[in-house]
Amino acid sequence: MIRTKFTELLGVEHPVVLGGMASGTNLDLVAAVSAAGGLGVLGATGYSPEQIRAHAEELRRRTTEPFGMNLLLFLIGQRVPEAAVDAILGSGVRVFSTAWGDPAPYVERAHRAGALVMHMVATAEEARRAVDAGVDSVVAQGTEGGGHVGYVSTMALVPAVLDVAQGRPVLAAGGIADGRGLAAALAMGADGVLMGTRFLATREAPIPDSYKQAIVDASGSDTVFTQIPDLAPEVRWPGAMSRVIRNRFVEEWLGREEELRQRGAEVGKETEAARANGDREGMKLFAGQSSGLVHGVESAADVVRAVSAEAERLLRERVPSVLATASVR
Ligand SMILES: Cc1cc2nc3c(=O)[nH]c(=O)nc-3n(C[C@H](O)[C@H](O)[C@H](O)COP(=O)(O)O)c2cc1C
């Protein structure tokens, strides 16, 4: 069994967290991850306050284990009503997971409601500000990850975030899809991992089967770091680019971003239709470089247990064997 500051803080069995992916998570996936001993997080961006309350209630019916809900902070007050925050915090959710914005206005409110704040960052500077704001845990998300990501790699970001985390649990995200990634993160001093891409390729994930298969088929070099998905239709992310699997949609617009900006609404409808039809060449395939480590579609519970068990084995066997070799010389 692996024990870290994160598993202790949350009272979970495995230091494995489901990224709160908007349009990439649902009740089945969140409940399965939490029930298996990880931390399930529902991407709640886009849900109404009523939906949030109903989802929290249903999740509590399905599992007695902790779970979280995620909001993209820069959209609060634009596409996401303030009332969504109240709905999450009023629903007794254990973890309020936040990303892309300033968590400071929400920390005290969350704590008063009995929730912990887990904030995702892409730079050490953001981590320092989040820690100063009093967040309980920091997710260091590297550029290898799927969806919206920053510019720094996980390998360089995690230690830099640990340096400013003042002892708070830090989770590594981006490029991690198996026990080797978890073992490496723990060896660096992190307290667990958060995964998106690996959980998209599970039976429970609410994405088309063709999207799951695209992840399984992709190698680590098949993703593109681009603005293209955000131009159709245009959404101005604060300092984020996105990582997607290269397909016809991306190929068509690479180098023609200005034209896409003009035609964003129309092309956005085409990508939606492609997703509805399961056309993997025409939809936005948000996924990370860890696609190359995903070899099949499994159940989410199997993923949580396998990642944790592999990391435990590596830490027990591999780490001591390396130390023994070093001491012989
Ligand atoms: C389809 C998709 C949607 C995502 N949506 C969100 C989101 O709404 N909020 C969030 O905090 N992170 C979101 N993420 C990022 C993940 O939470 C996570 O940081 C990332 O997937 C980690 O990298 P990995 O894909 O290599 O595991 C999304 C990722 C993907 C692939």
The ligand as an SDF file (V2000), in Angstrom:
LIG
                    3D

 31 33  0  0  0  0  0  0  0  0999 V2000
  -10.6510   16.0700  -22.8830 C   0  0  0  0  0  0  0  0  0  0  0  0
   -9.9820   16.7570  -21.7290 C   0  0  0  0  0  0  0  0  0  0  0  0
  -10.7090   17.7170  -21.0170 C   0  0  0  0  0  0  0  0  0  0  0  0
  -10.1330   18.3410  -19.9100 C   0  0  0  0  0  0  0  0  0  0  0  0
  -10.8730   19.2330  -19.1970 N   0  0  0  0  0  0  0  0  0  0  0  0
  -10.3790   19.7450  -18.0420 C   0  0  0  0  0  0  0  0  0  0  0  0
  -11.1960   20.5600  -17.2030 C   0  0  0  0  0  0  0  0  0  0  0  0
  -12.3430   20.8550  -17.5120 O   0  0  0  0  0  0  0  0  0  0  0  0
  -10.6530   20.9960  -16.0430 N   0  0  0  0  0  0  0  0  0  0  0  0
   -9.3750   20.6640  -15.6600 C   0  0  0  0  0  0  0  0  0  0  0  0
   -8.9570   21.0590  -14.5730 O   0  0  0  0  0  0  0  0  0  0  0  0
   -8.5740   19.9160  -16.4520 N   0  0  0  0  0  0  0  0  0  0  0  0
   -9.0600   19.4380  -17.6160 C   0  0  0  0  0  0  0  0  0  0  0  0
   -8.2600   18.6360  -18.4050 N   0  0  0  0  0  0  0  0  0  0  0  0
   -6.8630   18.3500  -17.9910 C   0  0  0  0  0  0  0  0  0  0  0  0
   -6.7990   17.1090  -17.1040 C   0  0  0  0  0  0  0  0  0  0  0  0
   -7.4590   17.3640  -15.8910 O   0  0  0  0  0  0  0  0  0  0  0  0
   -5.3490   16.6950  -16.8080 C   0  0  0  0  0  0  0  0  0  0  0  0
   -4.6450   17.7560  -16.2280 O   0  0  0  0  0  0  0  0  0  0  0  0
   -4.5720   16.2240  -18.0190 C   0  0  0  0  0  0  0  0  0  0  0  0
   -5.3560   15.3850  -18.8250 O   0  0  0  0  0  0  0  0  0  0  0  0
   -3.3160   15.4920  -17.5330 C   0  0  0  0  0  0  0  0  0  0  0  0
   -2.5310   15.0340  -18.5820 O   0  0  0  0  0  0  0  0  0  0  0  0
   -2.6820   13.5600  -19.2460 P   0  0  0  0  0  0  0  0  0  0  0  0
   -3.7630   13.7450  -20.2510 O   0  0  0  0  0  0  0  0  0  0  0  0
   -1.3470   13.3310  -19.8130 O   0  0  0  0  0  0  0  0  0  0  0  0
   -3.0610   12.6040  -18.1660 O   0  0  0  0  0  0  0  0  0  0  0  0
   -8.7940   18.0360  -19.5330 C   0  0  0  0  0  0  0  0  0  0  0  0
   -8.0660   17.0790  -20.2810 C   0  0  0  0  0  0  0  0  0  0  0  0
   -8.6330   16.4490  -21.3570 C   0  0  0  0  0  0  0  0  0  0  0  0
   -7.8260   15.4280  -22.1080 C   0  0  0  0  0  0  0  0  0  0  0  0
  1  2  1  0
  2  3  1  0
  2 30  2  0
  3  4  2  0
  4  5  1  0
  4 28  1  0
  5  6  2  0
  6  7  1  0
  6 13  1  0
  7  8  2  0
  7  9  1  0
  9 10  1  0
 10 11  2  0
 10 12  1  0
 12 13  2  0
 13 14  1  0
 14 15  1  0
 14 28  1  0
 15 16  1  0
 16 17  1  0
 16 18  1  0
 18 19  1  0
 18 20  1  0
 20 21  1  0
 20 22  1  0
 22 23  1  0
 23 24  1  0
 24 25  2  0
 24 26  1  0
 24 27  1  0
 28 29  2  0
 29 30  1  0
 30 31  1  0
M  END
$$$$
